[in-house]
Amino acid sequence: MYAAGYGIEPWRATRTGGFRQVRRAALVLGVVAFCSLGLAVAAHGGTAPAETTVVVQPGDTLWSIAAEHYPADDVRVRVDDIEQANGLAGPVIQVGQRLRLPG
């Protein structure tokens, strides 16, 4: 049974499709993308790490430098990265040599 009276309007379903639903879907998609991007940036520490430079000290090796500066990464990969960033043909380094450490 349908109740009618003063101030009571019958409920009507909106038309299927249309710009209103497309705009709403686009807005929701934009908000989700923005939140996802924010979480991704926060998970990676905010900004991209800058390259740093180290001076080789007595007893240093590429392995020890990579292990000290990248404790959470695979040291083998980081040794290769340091070699490539500095144009080294192998793991041989000299005391006093400046090495760029990629971010």
KEFI-425763 format. One record per residue: residue in three letters; x, y, z of N, C-alpha, C in turn; residue number from 0. Coordinates in nm, 3 decimals. Example, Ala and Ser with C-alpha at 12.3 -4.5 7.8 and 13.67 -1.06 7.14 Angstrom:
2
+------+---------+---------+---------+---------+----------+---------+---------+---------+---------+-----+
! code !  n_east ! n_north !    n_up ! ca_east ! ca_north !   ca_up !  c_east ! c_north !    c_up ! pos !
+------+---------+---------+---------+---------+----------+---------+---------+---------+---------+-----+
!  ALA !   1.319 !  -0.569 !   0.780 !   1.230 !   -0.450 !   0.780 !   1.320 !  -0.330 !   0.780 !   0 !
!  SER !   1.285 !  -0.225 !   0.708 !   1.367 !   -0.106 !   0.714 !   1.290 !   0.003 !   0.787 !   1 !
+------+---------+---------+---------+---------+----------+---------+---------+---------+---------+-----+
end
This chain:
103
+------+---------+---------+---------+---------+----------+---------+---------+---------+---------+-----+
! code !  n_east ! n_north !    n_up ! ca_east ! ca_north !   ca_up !  c_east ! c_north !    c_up ! pos !
+------+---------+---------+---------+---------+----------+---------+---------+---------+---------+-----+
!  MET !   0.084 !  -0.117 !   0.000 !   0.000 !    0.000 !   0.000 !   0.088 !   0.123 !   0.000 !   0 !
!  TYR !   0.047 !   0.229 !  -0.066 !   0.124 !    0.350 !  -0.081 !   0.066 !   0.458 !   0.010 !   1 !
!  ALA !   0.155 !   0.516 !   0.093 !   0.110 !    0.622 !   0.183 !   0.131 !   0.756 !   0.116 !   2 !
!  ALA !   0.032 !   0.837 !   0.113 !   0.043 !    0.971 !   0.055 !  -0.013 !   1.070 !   0.153 !   3 !
!  GLY !   0.044 !   1.186 !   0.150 !  -0.005 !    1.290 !   0.240 !   0.075 !   1.417 !   0.219 !   4 !
!  TYR !   0.055 !   1.512 !   0.308 !   0.120 !    1.640 !   0.296 !   0.271 !   1.624 !   0.315 !   5 !
!  GLY !   0.352 !   1.669 !   0.218 !   0.497 !    1.664 !   0.228 !   0.558 !   1.531 !   0.192 !   6 !
!  ILE !   0.480 !   1.434 !   0.157 !   0.534 !    1.304 !   0.121 !   0.542 !   1.296 !  -0.031 !   7 !
!  GLU !   0.664 !   1.276 !  -0.077 !   0.687 !    1.265 !  -0.221 !   0.716 !   1.119 !  -0.254 !   8 !
!  PRO !   0.665 !   1.072 !  -0.364 !   0.697 !    0.935 !  -0.402 !   0.844 !   0.925 !  -0.441 !   9 !
!  TRP !   0.906 !   0.815 !  -0.401 !   1.045 !    0.791 !  -0.433 !   1.056 !   0.750 !  -0.578 !  10 !
!  ARG !   1.150 !   0.816 !  -0.651 !   1.169 !    0.783 !  -0.792 !   1.315 !   0.747 !  -0.814 !  11 !
!  ALA !   1.334 !   0.643 !  -0.885 !   1.470 !    0.602 !  -0.921 !   1.521 !   0.695 !  -1.031 !  12 !
!  THR !   1.651 !   0.726 !  -1.024 !   1.709 !    0.808 !  -1.129 !   1.725 !   0.725 !  -1.255 !  13 !
!  ARG !   1.739 !   0.794 !  -1.366 !   1.760 !    0.723 !  -1.492 !   1.892 !   0.649 !  -1.489 !  14 !
!  THR !   1.897 !   0.536 !  -1.552 !   2.023 !    0.462 !  -1.558 !   2.117 !   0.533 !  -1.654 !  15 !
!  GLY !   2.244 !   0.532 !  -1.620 !   2.342 !    0.601 !  -1.705 !   2.337 !   0.749 !  -1.682 !  16 !
!  GLY !   2.381 !   0.824 !  -1.779 !   2.376 !    0.969 !  -1.771 !   2.504 !   1.028 !  -1.715 !  17 !
!  PHE !   2.513 !   1.160 !  -1.725 !   2.634 !    1.229 !  -1.683 !   2.653 !   1.230 !  -1.533 !  18 !
!  ARG !   2.548 !   1.227 !  -1.458 !   2.559 !    1.233 !  -1.313 !   2.636 !   1.111 !  -1.261 !  19 !
!  GLN !   2.605 !   0.995 !  -1.312 !   2.674 !    0.875 !  -1.267 !   2.817 !   0.868 !  -1.321 !  20 !
!  VAL !   2.837 !   0.918 !  -1.440 !   2.972 !    0.920 !  -1.497 !   3.061 !   1.013 !  -1.415 !  21 !
!  ARG !   3.009 !   1.131 !  -1.380 !   3.086 !    1.224 !  -1.297 !   3.115 !   1.165 !  -1.160 !  22 !
!  ARG !   3.017 !   1.100 !  -1.103 !   3.036 !    1.038 !  -0.971 !   3.143 !   0.930 !  -0.978 !  23 !
!  ALA !   3.138 !   0.847 !  -1.082 !   3.238 !    0.741 !  -1.098 !   3.377 !   0.800 !  -1.120 !  24 !
!  ALA !   3.384 !   0.908 !  -1.199 !   3.513 !    0.972 !  -1.223 !   3.567 !   1.033 !  -1.094 !  25 !
!  LEU !   3.481 !   1.092 !  -1.014 !   3.524 !    1.150 !  -0.887 !   3.576 !   1.042 !  -0.793 !  26 !
!  VAL !   3.505 !   0.933 !  -0.783 !   3.548 !    0.823 !  -0.696 !   3.681 !   0.767 !  -0.744 !  27 !
!  LEU !   3.695 !   0.749 !  -0.875 !   3.820 !    0.698 !  -0.931 !   3.935 !   0.794 !  -0.903 !  28 !
!  GLY !   3.911 !   0.924 !  -0.915 !   4.014 !    1.024 !  -0.886 !   4.056 !   1.022 !  -0.740 !  29 !
!  VAL !   3.960 !   1.011 !  -0.650 !   3.992 !    1.006 !  -0.507 !   4.072 !   0.881 !  -0.475 !  30 !
!  VAL !   4.034 !   0.768 !  -0.531 !   4.107 !    0.644 !  -0.506 !   4.250 !   0.654 !  -0.561 !  31 !
!  ALA !   4.267 !   0.710 !  -0.680 !   4.400 !    0.726 !  -0.738 !   4.485 !   0.820 !  -0.654 !  32 !
!  PHE !   4.428 !   0.931 !  -0.609 !   4.501 !    1.027 !  -0.526 !   4.545 !   0.963 !  -0.395 !  33 !
!  CYS !   4.456 !   0.890 !  -0.331 !   4.491 !    0.823 !  -0.204 !   4.598 !   0.716 !  -0.226 !  34 !
!  SER !   4.586 !   0.642 !  -0.335 !   4.686 !    0.539 !  -0.365 !   4.823 !   0.601 !  -0.388 !  35 !
!  LEU !   4.827 !   0.711 !  -0.461 !   4.954 !    0.778 !  -0.486 !   5.014 !   0.830 !  -0.355 !  36 !
!  GLY !   4.930 !   0.885 !  -0.270 !   4.978 !    0.933 !  -0.141 !   5.035 !   0.821 !  -0.056 !  37 !
!  LEU !   4.969 !   0.707 !  -0.054 !   5.020 !    0.593 !   0.022 !   5.149 !   0.538 !  -0.038 !  38 !
!  ALA !   5.159 !   0.537 !  -0.170 !   5.281 !    0.489 !  -0.235 !   5.399 !   0.580 !  -0.203 !  39 !
!  VAL !   5.378 !   0.710 !  -0.205 !   5.485 !    0.805 !  -0.172 !   5.525 !   0.788 !  -0.026 !  40 !
!  ALA !   5.429 !   0.772 !   0.061 !   5.460 !    0.755 !   0.204 !   5.535 !   0.625 !   0.228 !  41 !
!  ALA !   5.502 !   0.520 !   0.155 !   5.569 !    0.391 !   0.172 !   5.714 !   0.397 !   0.127 !  42 !
!  HIS !   5.744 !   0.483 !   0.032 !   5.880 !    0.493 !  -0.019 !   5.959 !   0.605 !   0.048 !  43 !
!  GLY !   5.909 !   0.659 !   0.154 !   5.984 !    0.757 !   0.229 !   5.964 !   0.900 !   0.185 !  44 !
!  GLY !   5.865 !   0.928 !   0.109 !   5.834 !    1.066 !   0.074 !   5.896 !   1.112 !  -0.056 !  45 !
!  THR !   6.027 !   1.128 !  -0.061 !   6.093 !    1.176 !  -0.181 !   6.200 !   1.078 !  -0.224 !  46 !
!  ALA !   6.241 !   1.093 !  -0.347 !   6.347 !    1.006 !  -0.398 !   6.479 !   1.041 !  -0.328 !  47 !
!  PRO !   6.554 !   0.940 !  -0.286 !   6.680 !    0.968 !  -0.219 !   6.780 !   1.029 !  -0.318 !  48 !
!  ALA !   6.857 !   1.124 !  -0.270 !   6.956 !    1.190 !  -0.355 !   7.082 !   1.106 !  -0.360 !  49 !
!  GLU !   7.159 !   1.125 !  -0.467 !   7.288 !    1.058 !  -0.475 !   7.380 !   1.116 !  -0.369 !  50 !
!  THR !   7.459 !   1.030 !  -0.309 !   7.557 !    1.075 !  -0.211 !   7.695 !   1.036 !  -0.260 !  51 !
!  THR !   7.794 !   1.098 !  -0.203 !   7.932 !    1.070 !  -0.238 !   8.005 !   1.027 !  -0.113 !  52 !
!  VAL !   8.085 !   0.922 !  -0.126 !   8.168 !    0.876 !  -0.015 !   8.313 !   0.877 !  -0.059 !  53 !
!  VAL !   8.402 !   0.894 !   0.038 !   8.546 !    0.886 !   0.013 !   8.592 !   0.752 !   0.070 !  54 !
!  VAL !   8.663 !   0.676 !  -0.011 !   8.707 !    0.543 !   0.030 !   8.812 !   0.557 !   0.140 !  55 !
!  GLN !   8.790 !   0.486 !   0.250 !   8.880 !    0.485 !   0.365 !   8.962 !   0.356 !   0.363 !  56 !
!  PRO !   9.074 !   0.353 !   0.436 !   9.152 !    0.228 !   0.443 !   9.066 !   0.112 !   0.494 !  57 !
!  GLY !   9.071 !   0.001 !   0.426 !   8.995 !   -0.117 !   0.464 !   8.857 !  -0.125 !   0.399 !  58 !
!  ASP !   8.814 !  -0.020 !   0.331 !   8.683 !   -0.022 !   0.264 !   8.688 !  -0.107 !   0.138 !  59 !
!  THR !   8.578 !  -0.173 !   0.112 !   8.557 !   -0.246 !  -0.013 !   8.422 !  -0.201 !  -0.067 !  60 !
!  LEU !   8.397 !  -0.230 !  -0.194 !   8.265 !   -0.197 !  -0.248 !   8.157 !  -0.271 !  -0.171 !  61 !
!  TRP !   8.186 !  -0.394 !  -0.130 !   8.091 !   -0.474 !  -0.056 !   8.058 !  -0.408 !   0.078 !  62 !
!  SER !   8.161 !  -0.362 !   0.152 !   8.136 !   -0.300 !   0.283 !   8.063 !  -0.167 !   0.269 !  63 !
!  ILE !   8.096 !  -0.092 !   0.164 !   8.028 !    0.036 !   0.142 !   7.881 !   0.012 !   0.108 !  64 !
!  ALA !   7.856 !  -0.084 !   0.020 !   7.718 !   -0.114 !  -0.019 !   7.639 !  -0.167 !   0.100 !  65 !
!  ALA !   7.699 !  -0.253 !   0.182 !   7.630 !   -0.308 !   0.299 !   7.599 !  -0.200 !   0.401 !  66 !
!  GLU !   7.688 !  -0.103 !   0.416 !   7.667 !    0.004 !   0.513 !   7.560 !   0.103 !   0.468 !  67 !
!  HIS !   7.561 !   0.138 !   0.341 !   7.470 !    0.242 !   0.292 !   7.335 !   0.188 !   0.244 !  68 !
!  TYR !   7.325 !   0.059 !   0.217 !   7.199 !   -0.001 !   0.170 !   7.170 !  -0.129 !   0.251 !  69 !
!  PRO !   7.144 !  -0.117 !   0.381 !   7.128 !   -0.236 !   0.465 !   7.007 !  -0.322 !   0.429 !  70 !
!  ALA !   6.905 !  -0.265 !   0.368 !   6.784 !   -0.343 !   0.338 !   6.785 !  -0.404 !   0.199 !  71 !
!  ASP !   6.888 !  -0.374 !   0.119 !   6.892 !   -0.421 !  -0.019 !   6.989 !  -0.537 !  -0.036 !  72 !
!  ASP !   6.980 !  -0.600 !  -0.153 !   7.073 !   -0.706 !  -0.189 !   7.209 !  -0.641 !  -0.219 !  73 !
!  VAL !   7.311 !  -0.678 !  -0.143 !   7.441 !   -0.613 !  -0.154 !   7.503 !  -0.636 !  -0.291 !  74 !
!  ARG !   7.483 !  -0.755 !  -0.348 !   7.541 !   -0.784 !  -0.481 !   7.490 !  -0.687 !  -0.586 !  75 !
!  VAL !   7.360 !  -0.660 !  -0.582 !   7.300 !   -0.567 !  -0.678 !   7.354 !  -0.426 !  -0.656 !  76 !
!  ARG !   7.367 !  -0.387 !  -0.531 !   7.416 !   -0.252 !  -0.501 !   7.563 !  -0.235 !  -0.538 !  77 !
!  VAL !   7.644 !  -0.339 !  -0.525 !   7.784 !   -0.332 !  -0.569 !   7.788 !  -0.306 !  -0.719 !  78 !
!  ASP !   7.705 !  -0.377 !  -0.795 !   7.697 !   -0.354 !  -0.940 !   7.650 !  -0.212 !  -0.971 !  79 !
!  ASP !   7.552 !  -0.162 !  -0.895 !   7.503 !   -0.026 !  -0.915 !   7.614 !   0.077 !  -0.893 !  80 !
!  ILE !   7.693 !   0.058 !  -0.787 !   7.802 !    0.150 !  -0.757 !   7.908 !   0.145 !  -0.867 !  81 !
!  GLU !   7.940 !   0.024 !  -0.914 !   8.037 !    0.009 !  -1.023 !   7.989 !   0.083 !  -1.148 !  82 !
!  GLN !   7.862 !   0.066 !  -1.183 !   7.809 !    0.132 !  -1.303 !   7.803 !   0.283 !  -1.286 !  83 !
!  ALA !   7.764 !   0.331 !  -1.169 !   7.752 !    0.475 !  -1.146 !   7.887 !   0.545 !  -1.153 !  84 !
!  ASN !   7.996 !   0.472 !  -1.124 !   8.129 !    0.532 !  -1.121 !   8.216 !   0.489 !  -1.238 !  85 !
!  GLY !   8.162 !   0.410 !  -1.329 !   8.237 !    0.366 !  -1.447 !   8.351 !   0.272 !  -1.413 !  86 !
!  LEU !   8.334 !   0.192 !  -1.310 !   8.438 !    0.098 !  -1.270 !   8.427 !  -0.031 !  -1.351 !  87 !
!  ALA !   8.542 !  -0.088 !  -1.387 !   8.542 !   -0.213 !  -1.462 !   8.534 !  -0.334 !  -1.368 !  88 !
!  GLY !   8.561 !  -0.312 !  -1.240 !   8.559 !   -0.420 !  -1.142 !   8.549 !  -0.362 !  -1.002 !  89 !
!  PRO !   8.566 !  -0.449 !  -0.901 !   8.547 !   -0.403 !  -0.764 !   8.670 !  -0.338 !  -0.700 !  90 !
!  VAL !   8.773 !  -0.310 !  -0.779 !   8.895 !   -0.254 !  -0.723 !   8.878 !  -0.103 !  -0.703 !  91 !
!  ILE !   8.903 !  -0.058 !  -0.578 !   8.894 !    0.084 !  -0.545 !   9.019 !   0.123 !  -0.468 !  92 !
!  GLN !   9.049 !   0.253 !  -0.465 !   9.169 !    0.305 !  -0.399 !   9.129 !   0.395 !  -0.282 !  93 !
!  VAL !   9.213 !   0.398 !  -0.180 !   9.191 !    0.486 !  -0.065 !   9.194 !   0.631 !  -0.114 !  94 !
!  GLY !   9.095 !   0.709 !  -0.071 !   9.085 !    0.849 !  -0.111 !   8.998 !   0.870 !  -0.234 !  95 !
!  GLN !   8.962 !   0.763 !  -0.301 !   8.879 !    0.774 !  -0.421 !   8.738 !   0.814 !  -0.381 !  96 !
!  ARG !   8.676 !   0.904 !  -0.459 !   8.539 !    0.946 !  -0.436 !   8.447 !   0.857 !  -0.518 !  97 !
!  LEU !   8.344 !   0.803 !  -0.451 !   8.246 !    0.717 !  -0.518 !   8.106 !   0.778 !  -0.505 !  98 !
!  ARG !   8.036 !   0.784 !  -0.617 !   7.895 !    0.826 !  -0.613 !   7.811 !   0.704 !  -0.579 !  99 !
!  LEU !   7.720 !   0.720 !  -0.485 !   7.629 !    0.613 !  -0.448 !   7.491 !   0.648 !  -0.504 ! 100 !
!  PRO !   7.441 !   0.566 !  -0.598 !   7.310 !    0.596 !  -0.656 !   7.199 !   0.582 !  -0.552 ! 101 !
!  GLY !   7.091 !   0.660 !  -0.572 !   6.977 !    0.658 !  -0.481 !   6.898 !   0.539 !  -0.499 ! 102 !
+------+---------+---------+---------+---------+----------+---------+---------+---------+---------+-----+
end
